[in-house]
Amino acid sequence: MIKLRTYIFINSLQPQIASYMGTASQGFLPVPGDACVWMEVAPGMAVHRLTDIALKGSNVHLGQQIVERSYGSMFLHHRDQSDVLESGQKVLNYLQTEESSRQKCHIMWNEIIRAITPDHAVLINRDNRRGSMILPGQSMYILETEPAGYIVYAANEAEKASNITLIEARAVGAYGRLIMAGREADINVAAEAATKAIQSLTGQDVRV
């Protein structure tokens, strides 16, 4: 029995999230403007079969595949949205399920910390080497979700909405984690966009 934990279609990857995904990519690097499907299933080993189906389904590129004991995830991307949607649908057909049957997203943590101190900024930057740096005095937005894959969609929508800096967008494992930084007003807008993105998927009434 394969459980669909996450299924997210993104019609246009924003520059920062595309670049961030590229830093961790083991396959074909995504570029800004690519369409993308991010999937996560349980158990983890099942992702190999689903990857095979997706890649044979249309002309898409495999950007990343993570295989853990409990969960397996992959993202597919291509410039042509129809190719990405076609491969995603082939996987759903194999699973005999629909996108709406994916596991609901739960917000585990959702907070803005304002005017970060220099000491705090240094430790955050040392811990997060794939994204950009947070600067002292900036505000920081943190979001944690379960399942993890929904973080990619939240990050993309936040970047669309506001002029922020992406620090971390960890979308694998038991929980996903998003960290963004910027001016207080920009972070307020980004936080609202990210939480509304999650709400649009789950129907939750989410507040920062």
C-alpha positions as CSV (number, residue, x, y, z in Angstrom):
1,M,0.0,0.0,0.0
2,I,1.6,3.3,-1.2
3,K,0.5,6.4,0.6
4,L,0.6,9.8,-1.2
5,R,1.9,12.2,1.4
6,T,2.6,15.2,-0.8
7,Y,1.6,16.2,-4.3
8,I,2.3,19.8,-5.3
9,F,2.3,21.3,-8.8
10,I,4.1,24.6,-9.2
11,N,3.5,26.4,-12.6
12,S,6.6,28.6,-12.4
13,L,9.5,28.3,-10.0
14,Q,10.7,31.6,-8.6
15,P,14.4,32.5,-8.9
16,Q,15.5,31.9,-5.3
17,I,13.6,28.6,-4.7
18,A,14.8,27.3,-8.1
19,S,18.4,28.1,-7.2
20,Y,18.0,26.7,-3.7
21,M,16.6,23.4,-5.1
22,G,19.6,23.3,-7.5
23,T,22.1,23.4,-4.7
24,A,20.7,20.1,-3.4
25,S,19.8,18.6,-6.8
26,Q,21.4,15.3,-7.7
27,G,19.8,15.3,-11.2
28,F,18.9,17.9,-13.7
29,L,19.1,21.4,-12.3
30,P,15.8,23.4,-12.4
31,V,15.9,27.0,-13.6
32,P,13.5,29.9,-12.8
33,G,10.3,29.6,-14.7
34,D,10.3,25.8,-14.9
35,A,7.1,24.0,-14.0
36,C,7.5,21.5,-11.2
37,V,5.8,18.6,-9.4
38,W,7.0,17.6,-6.0
39,M,5.8,14.2,-4.6
40,E,6.4,12.4,-1.4
41,V,5.2,8.9,-0.7
42,A,5.4,6.2,2.0
43,P,7.1,3.8,2.2
44,G,10.3,5.3,0.9
45,M,11.4,2.6,-1.5
46,A,8.2,3.0,-3.5
47,V,9.5,6.2,-5.0
48,H,11.8,4.3,-7.4
49,R,8.8,2.7,-9.2
50,L,7.0,6.0,-9.3
51,T,10.0,7.8,-10.7
52,D,10.2,5.3,-13.4
53,I,6.6,5.8,-14.3
54,A,6.9,9.5,-14.3
55,L,10.0,9.7,-16.5
56,K,8.5,7.3,-19.0
57,G,5.3,9.3,-19.0
58,S,6.5,12.4,-20.8
59,N,9.5,14.6,-21.5
60,V,10.4,15.7,-17.9
61,H,13.6,15.9,-16.0
62,L,14.3,14.4,-12.6
63,G,15.7,17.0,-10.4
64,Q,16.0,15.1,-7.1
65,Q,15.1,11.8,-5.6
66,I,15.4,11.1,-1.8
67,V,14.8,7.6,-0.5
68,E,14.4,7.1,3.2
69,R,13.0,4.1,5.1
70,S,9.7,5.9,5.9
71,Y,9.4,8.4,3.1
72,G,10.5,8.8,-0.5
73,S,10.3,12.1,-2.4
74,M,11.1,13.4,-5.9
75,F,10.7,16.5,-8.0
76,L,10.2,16.6,-11.7
77,H,10.5,19.7,-13.8
78,H,10.3,21.0,-17.3
79,R,9.7,24.2,-19.2
80,D,6.5,22.9,-20.6
81,Q,3.8,22.7,-17.9
82,S,1.8,20.1,-19.9
83,D,4.7,17.6,-19.7
84,V,5.0,18.0,-16.0
85,L,1.2,17.6,-15.5
86,E,1.2,14.5,-17.7
87,S,3.9,12.7,-15.8
88,G,2.2,13.6,-12.5
89,Q,-1.1,12.3,-13.7
90,K,0.6,9.0,-14.8
91,V,1.8,8.5,-11.2
92,L,-1.6,9.3,-9.8
93,N,-3.2,6.8,-12.2
94,Y,-0.8,4.1,-11.1
95,L,-1.6,4.8,-7.5
96,Q,-5.3,4.8,-8.4
97,T,-5.8,8.0,-6.6
98,E,-6.3,11.8,-7.1
99,E,-4.4,14.9,-6.1
100,S,-7.1,15.7,-3.6
101,S,-6.4,12.4,-1.8
102,R,-2.9,13.6,-0.7
103,Q,-2.2,13.9,3.0
104,K,-3.4,17.1,4.5
105,C,-0.8,19.6,5.6
106,H,-0.4,20.6,9.3
107,I,1.3,23.7,10.4
108,M,3.7,22.7,13.2
109,W,5.3,26.2,13.7
110,N,4.6,29.6,12.2
111,E,6.3,32.7,13.6
112,I,8.0,36.0,12.8
113,I,11.0,37.1,14.9
114,R,11.8,40.7,14.4
115,A,15.2,42.5,14.5
116,I,17.5,39.5,14.7
117,T,20.6,40.0,16.8
118,P,24.1,39.6,15.4
119,D,24.9,36.5,17.5
120,H,21.6,34.9,16.3
121,A,22.3,35.8,12.7
122,V,25.8,34.2,12.7
123,L,24.5,30.9,14.1
124,I,21.6,30.7,11.6
125,N,24.1,31.4,8.7
126,R,26.5,28.7,9.9
127,D,23.7,26.2,10.0
128,N,22.2,27.0,6.6
129,R,24.8,26.9,3.8
130,R,22.5,26.2,0.8
131,G,20.5,29.5,0.9
132,S,21.4,33.1,1.4
133,M,22.5,34.8,4.6
134,I,20.4,36.6,7.2
135,L,21.7,40.0,8.3
136,P,21.6,41.4,11.8
137,G,18.5,43.7,12.2
138,Q,16.4,41.9,9.6
139,S,13.2,40.1,10.5
140,M,13.0,36.3,10.2
141,Y,10.0,34.2,9.2
142,I,10.0,30.5,10.1
143,L,7.4,27.9,9.1
144,E,7.4,24.2,9.8
145,T,5.0,21.8,8.1
146,E,4.1,18.1,8.2
147,P,4.5,16.5,5.6
148,A,7.7,18.2,4.5
149,G,7.1,18.7,0.8
150,Y,4.5,21.5,1.2
151,I,7.4,23.8,2.2
152,V,8.3,24.1,-1.5
153,Y,4.9,25.5,-2.5
154,A,4.9,27.9,0.5
155,A,8.3,29.2,-0.3
156,N,7.5,29.8,-4.0
157,E,4.3,31.7,-3.1
158,A,6.1,33.8,-0.5
159,E,8.8,34.7,-3.0
160,K,6.2,35.7,-5.6
161,A,4.5,38.0,-3.1
162,S,7.4,39.9,-1.5
163,N,11.1,41.0,-1.8
164,I,12.6,38.6,0.7
165,T,15.8,36.5,1.1
166,L,15.5,32.7,1.1
167,I,17.6,31.2,3.9
168,E,16.3,27.6,4.0
169,A,13.6,25.5,2.4
170,R,14.1,22.0,3.7
171,A,11.4,19.8,2.1
172,V,12.5,16.2,3.1
173,G,12.2,14.2,6.2
174,A,9.4,14.1,8.8
175,Y,8.9,17.9,8.8
176,G,9.6,20.7,6.3
177,R,11.2,23.9,7.3
178,L,11.2,27.4,5.7
179,I,13.3,30.3,6.9
180,M,13.1,33.7,5.1
181,A,14.6,37.1,6.0
182,G,14.1,40.7,5.0
183,R,12.7,44.0,6.1
184,E,9.9,43.8,8.5
185,A,7.2,44.9,6.0
186,D,8.4,42.5,3.4
187,I,8.5,39.6,5.9
188,N,4.9,40.4,7.0
189,V,3.8,40.1,3.3
190,A,5.8,36.9,2.7
191,A,4.4,35.3,5.9
192,E,0.9,36.0,4.9
193,A,1.5,34.6,1.4
194,A,3.0,31.4,2.7
195,T,0.3,30.7,5.2
196,K,-2.4,31.5,2.6
197,A,-0.7,29.0,0.3
198,I,-1.0,26.3,2.9
199,Q,-4.5,27.3,3.7
200,S,-5.5,27.0,0.0
201,L,-4.3,23.4,0.0
202,T,-5.8,22.3,3.3
203,G,-8.6,24.7,4.2
204,Q,-7.0,25.5,7.5
205,D,-7.5,28.9,9.1
206,V,-3.8,29.8,9.6
207,R,-2.5,32.8,11.5
208,V,1.0,34.2,12.0
